[in-house]
Amino acid sequence: MSGVEVAGIIVAVFWAILISFLAVALVRLAQVLKATTKLVADVTDQAVPLLADASTTVRSARTQLDRVDAIASDVQEVTSNASALSSTVATAFGGPLVKVAAFGYGVRKALGKGDPAASGGTPPKASRRTVIVGRTVPAARRRKQKG
């Protein structure tokens, strides 16, 4: 065999090995693409019902929030009405009730029912304290100051 024939055989063997490696790589790539396609199909089959459930949940939450908003506005209206009613009652009855109470106290004082000395009881003992510049001085110190 000549050198050219040997070189041709080496090149042919090299190309055969290279084609074999490429064929194996293509077969593996095809397997990966099939597995990826199956995975995407499975995810799609599971994701569609999950998205439908999520959409239903969001709609339900929105309905509940609308209800809560309506309740909050009703509570605010009731609060403002109660405040207005309270101020109206205070205005309507507060002044006259204070006047009636003051009148009753004055009548009691005038008739002597509010005065313990007039009813025969002993009047409460008055506290004898001397106030100096806004302070109360105990009785023992007062005696020293007077003398």
Phi and psi in degrees as GROMACS dihedral restraints (atoms count N, CA, C in turn):
[ dihedral_restraints ]
;  ai    aj    ak    al  type     phi  dphi    fc
    3     4     5     6     1   -95.0    20    10
    4     5     6     7     1   169.6    20    10
    6     7     8     9     1   -65.2    20    10
    7     8     9    10     1   -29.8    20    10
    9    10    11    12     1   -73.5    20    10
   10    11    12    13     1   -39.1    20    10
   12    13    14    15     1   -66.4    20    10
   13    14    15    16     1   -38.7    20    10
   15    16    17    18     1   -65.9    20    10
   16    17    18    19     1   -42.4    20    10
   18    19    20    21     1   -64.1    20    10
   19    20    21    22     1   -38.4    20    10
   21    22    23    24     1   -65.4    20    10
   22    23    24    25     1   -39.8    20    10
   24    25    26    27     1   -67.2    20    10
   25    26    27    28     1   -40.1    20    10
   27    28    29    30     1   -64.0    20    10
   28    29    30    31     1   -43.2    20    10
   30    31    32    33     1   -65.1    20    10
   31    32    33    34     1   -40.4    20    10
   33    34    35    36     1   -65.1    20    10
   34    35    36    37     1   -41.1    20    10
   36    37    38    39     1   -65.8    20    10
   37    38    39    40     1   -42.4    20    10
   39    40    41    42     1   -59.6    20    10
   40    41    42    43     1   -44.1    20    10
   42    43    44    45     1   -66.5    20    10
   43    44    45    46     1   -35.8    20    10
   45    46    47    48     1   -66.3    20    10
   46    47    48    49     1   -42.0    20    10
   48    49    50    51     1   -66.0    20    10
   49    50    51    52     1   -43.1    20    10
   51    52    53    54     1   -62.6    20    10
   52    53    54    55     1   -43.2    20    10
   54    55    56    57     1   -64.7    20    10
   55    56    57    58     1   -38.8    20    10
   57    58    59    60     1   -62.5    20    10
   58    59    60    61     1   -45.9    20    10
   60    61    62    63     1   -61.7    20    10
   61    62    63    64     1   -41.3    20    10
   63    64    65    66     1   -65.7    20    10
   64    65    66    67     1   -37.7    20    10
   66    67    68    69     1   -65.8    20    10
   67    68    69    70     1   -43.1    20    10
   69    70    71    72     1   -63.0    20    10
   70    71    72    73     1   -43.4    20    10
   72    73    74    75     1   -62.3    20    10
   73    74    75    76     1   -41.6    20    10
   75    76    77    78     1   -66.4    20    10
   76    77    78    79     1   -38.4    20    10
   78    79    80    81     1   -63.7    20    10
   79    80    81    82     1   -45.5    20    10
   81    82    83    84     1   -64.1    20    10
   82    83    84    85     1   -39.7    20    10
   84    85    86    87     1   -62.8    20    10
   85    86    87    88     1   -39.0    20    10
   87    88    89    90     1   -64.1    20    10
   88    89    90    91     1   -40.6    20    10
   90    91    92    93     1   -63.6    20    10
   91    92    93    94     1   -41.7    20    10
   93    94    95    96     1   -64.0    20    10
   94    95    96    97     1   -42.6    20    10
   96    97    98    99     1   -65.1    20    10
   97    98    99   100     1   -37.8    20    10
   99   100   101   102     1   -64.3    20    10
  100   101   102   103     1   -44.9    20    10
  102   103   104   105     1   -63.9    20    10
  103   104   105   106     1   -39.1    20    10
  105   106   107   108     1   -65.9    20    10
  106   107   108   109     1   -41.8    20    10
  108   109   110   111     1   -61.8    20    10
  109   110   111   112     1   -43.1    20    10
  111   112   113   114     1   -64.5    20    10
  112   113   114   115     1   -41.9    20    10
  114   115   116   117     1   -62.7    20    10
  115   116   117   118     1   -44.1    20    10
  117   118   119   120     1   -63.9    20    10
  118   119   120   121     1   -39.8    20    10
  120   121   122   123     1   -64.4    20    10
  121   122   123   124     1   -42.4    20    10
  123   124   125   126     1   -65.1    20    10
  124   125   126   127     1   -42.8    20    10
  126   127   128   129     1   -63.4    20    10
  127   128   129   130     1   -40.7    20    10
  129   130   131   132     1   -64.0    20    10
  130   131   132   133     1   -42.1    20    10
  132   133   134   135     1   -62.9    20    10
  133   134   135   136     1   -34.0    20    10
  135   136   137   138     1   -86.6    20    10
  136   137   138   139     1   -30.7    20    10
  138   139   140   141     1   -75.6    20    10
  139   140   141   142     1   -33.7    20    10
  141   142   143   144     1   -62.7    20    10
  142   143   144   145     1   -48.3    20    10
  144   145   146   147     1   -64.7    20    10
  145   146   147   148     1   -36.1    20    10
  147   148   149   150     1   -63.6    20    10
  148   149   150   151     1   -40.9    20    10
  150   151   152   153     1   -67.0    20    10
  151   152   153   154     1   -36.2    20    10
  153   154   155   156     1   -65.2    20    10
  154   155   156   157     1   -43.2    20    10
  156   157   158   159     1   -63.4    20    10
  157   158   159   160     1   -42.1    20    10
  159   160   161   162     1   -63.1    20    10
  160   161   162   163     1   -40.3    20    10
  162   163   164   165     1   -63.6    20    10
  163   164   165   166     1   -42.0    20    10
  165   166   167   168     1   -63.4    20    10
  166   167   168   169     1   -42.0    20    10
  168   169   170   171     1   -64.0    20    10
  169   170   171   172     1   -42.0    20    10
  171   172   173   174     1   -64.7    20    10
  172   173   174   175     1   -41.1    20    10
  174   175   176   177     1   -62.8    20    10
  175   176   177   178     1   -42.2    20    10
  177   178   179   180     1   -64.1    20    10
  178   179   180   181     1   -43.0    20    10
  180   181   182   183     1   -63.1    20    10
  181   182   183   184     1   -39.0    20    10
  183   184   185   186     1   -64.1    20    10
  184   185   186   187     1   -41.5    20    10
  186   187   188   189     1   -62.0    20    10
  187   188   189   190     1   -44.5    20    10
  189   190   191   192     1   -63.9    20    10
  190   191   192   193     1   -40.3    20    10
  192   193   194   195     1   -65.5    20    10
  193   194   195   196     1   -36.5    20    10
  195   196   197   198     1   -63.0    20    10
  196   197   198   199     1   -40.1    20    10
  198   199   200   201     1   -65.0    20    10
  199   200   201   202     1   -44.2    20    10
  201   202   203   204     1   -62.7    20    10
  202   203   204   205     1   -39.0    20    10
  204   205   206   207     1   -62.9    20    10
  205   206   207   208     1   -42.4    20    10
  207   208   209   210     1   -63.9    20    10
  208   209   210   211     1   -41.5    20    10
  210   211   212   213     1   -64.1    20    10
  211   212   213   214     1   -43.1    20    10
  213   214   215   216     1   -63.0    20    10
  214   215   216   217     1   -39.8    20    10
  216   217   218   219     1   -68.3    20    10
  217   218   219   220     1   -36.2    20    10
  219   220   221   222     1   -64.7    20    10
  220   221   222   223     1   -42.0    20    10
  222   223   224   225     1   -63.5    20    10
  223   224   225   226     1   -39.7    20    10
  225   226   227   228     1   -64.2    20    10
  226   227   228   229     1   -40.7    20    10
  228   229   230   231     1   -65.8    20    10
  229   230   231   232     1   -41.8    20    10
  231   232   233   234     1   -64.2    20    10
  232   233   234   235     1   -39.8    20    10
  234   235   236   237     1   -63.5    20    10
  235   236   237   238     1   -44.1    20    10
  237   238   239   240     1   -66.8    20    10
  238   239   240   241     1   -36.9    20    10
  240   241   242   243     1   -65.9    20    10
  241   242   243   244     1   -40.6    20    10
  243   244   245   246     1   -65.5    20    10
  244   245   246   247     1   -38.8    20    10
  246   247   248   249     1   -64.6    20    10
  247   248   249   250     1   -42.9    20    10
  249   250   251   252     1   -64.7    20    10
  250   251   252   253     1   -41.3    20    10
  252   253   254   255     1   -64.2    20    10
  253   254   255   256     1   -41.4    20    10
  255   256   257   258     1   -62.5    20    10
  256   257   258   259     1   -45.2    20    10
  258   259   260   261     1   -68.0    20    10
  259   260   261   262     1   -34.1    20    10
  261   262   263   264     1   -66.1    20    10
  262   263   264   265     1   -44.3    20    10
  264   265   266   267     1   -64.1    20    10
  265   266   267   268     1   -42.5    20    10
  267   268   269   270     1   -62.8    20    10
  268   269   270   271     1   -39.2    20    10
  270   271   272   273     1   -70.4    20    10
  271   272   273   274     1   -42.4    20    10
  273   274   275   276     1   -73.4    20    10
  274   275   276   277     1   -42.7    20    10
  276   277   278   279     1  -107.3    20    10
  277   278   279   280     1   -19.7    20    10
  279   280   281   282     1   -62.0    20    10
  280   281   282   283     1   -52.2    20    10
  282   283   284   285     1   -62.5    20    10
  283   284   285   286     1   -51.2    20    10
  285   286   287   288     1   -62.2    20    10
  286   287   288   289     1   -37.3    20    10
  288   289   290   291     1   -66.1    20    10
  289   290   291   292     1   -39.2    20    10
  291   292   293   294     1   -64.3    20    10
  292   293   294   295     1   -40.5    20    10
  294   295   296   297     1   -65.9    20    10
  295   296   297   298     1   -41.1    20    10
  297   298   299   300     1   -64.4    20    10
  298   299   300   301     1   -41.9    20    10
  300   301   302   303     1   -64.2    20    10
  301   302   303   304     1   -42.9    20    10
  303   304   305   306     1   -64.6    20    10
  304   305   306   307     1   -39.8    20    10
  306   307   308   309     1   -64.2    20    10
  307   308   309   310     1   -42.7    20    10
  309   310   311   312     1   -62.3    20    10
  310   311   312   313     1   -41.1    20    10
  312   313   314   315     1   -64.1    20    10
  313   314   315   316     1   -42.3    20    10
  315   316   317   318     1   -64.3    20    10
  316   317   318   319     1   -41.1    20    10
  318   319   320   321     1   -64.0    20    10
  319   320   321   322     1   -44.0    20    10
  321   322   323   324     1   -60.4    20    10
  322   323   324   325     1   -44.5    20    10
  324   325   326   327     1   -63.4    20    10
  325   326   327   328     1   -41.7    20    10
  327   328   329   330     1   -66.7    20    10
  328   329   330   331     1   -36.8    20    10
  330   331   332   333     1   -82.8    20    10
  331   332   333   334     1    -8.3    20    10
  333   334   335   336     1    88.8    20    10
  334   335   336   337     1     7.4    20    10
  336   337   338   339     1   -78.1    20    10
  337   338   339   340     1   -21.6    20    10
  339   340   341   342     1   -92.6    20    10
  340   341   342   343     1    -6.7    20    10
  342   343   344   345     1  -104.5    20    10
  343   344   345   346     1   116.8    20    10
  345   346   347   348     1   -66.3    20    10
  346   347   348   349     1   -30.1    20    10
  348   349   350   351     1   -69.4    20    10
  349   350   351   352     1   -34.7    20    10
  351   352   353   354     1   -73.8    20    10
  352   353   354   355     1   -27.6    20    10
  354   355   356   357     1   -90.4    20    10
  355   356   357   358     1     7.0    20    10
  357   358   359   360     1    95.0    20    10
  358   359   360   361     1    -5.0    20    10
  360   361   362   363     1   -83.1    20    10
  361   362   363   364     1   171.9    20    10
  363   364   365   366     1   -90.4    20    10
  364   365   366   367     1   137.5    20    10
  366   367   368   369     1   -69.6    20    10
  367   368   369   370     1   150.7    20    10
  369   370   371   372     1   -64.8    20    10
  370   371   372   373     1   142.1    20    10
  372   373   374   375     1   -70.0    20    10
  373   374   375   376     1   126.8    20    10
  375   376   377   378     1   -76.8    20    10
  376   377   378   379     1   141.7    20    10
  378   379   380   381     1   -77.3    20    10
  379   380   381   382     1   125.9    20    10
  381   382   383   384     1   -98.7    20    10
  382   383   384   385     1   102.0    20    10
  384   385   386   387     1  -135.1    20    10
  385   386   387   388     1   149.1    20    10
  387   388   389   390     1  -106.9    20    10
  388   389   390   391     1   132.7    20    10
  390   391   392   393     1  -103.0    20    10
  391   392   393   394     1   123.7    20    10
  393   394   395   396     1  -122.5    20    10
  394   395   396   397     1   117.8    20    10
  396   397   398   399     1    48.0    20    10
  397   398   399   400     1    51.1    20    10
  399   400   401   402     1    78.6    20    10
  400   401   402   403     1     6.2    20    10
  402   403   404   405     1  -121.2    20    10
  403   404   405   406     1   150.8    20    10
  405   406   407   408     1   -96.6    20    10
  406   407   408   409     1   131.3    20    10
  408   409   410   411     1  -103.6    20    10
  409   410   411   412     1   131.1    20    10
  411   412   413   414     1   -60.8    20    10
  412   413   414   415     1   156.8    20    10
  414   415   416   417     1   -58.8    20    10
  415   416   417   418     1   -37.4    20    10
  417   418   419   420     1   -64.5    20    10
  418   419   420   421     1   -36.4    20    10
  420   421   422   423     1   -77.4    20    10
  421   422   423   424     1   -28.0    20    10
  423   424   425   426     1   -64.1    20    10
  424   425   426   427     1   -39.4    20    10
  426   427   428   429     1   -63.4    20    10
  427   428   429   430     1   -38.2    20    10
  429   430   431   432     1   -68.2    20    10
  430   431   432   433     1   -36.0    20    10
  432   433   434   435     1   -71.6    20    10
  433   434   435   436     1   -33.6    20    10
  435   436   437   438     1   -72.1    20    10
  436   437   438   439     1   -33.9    20    10
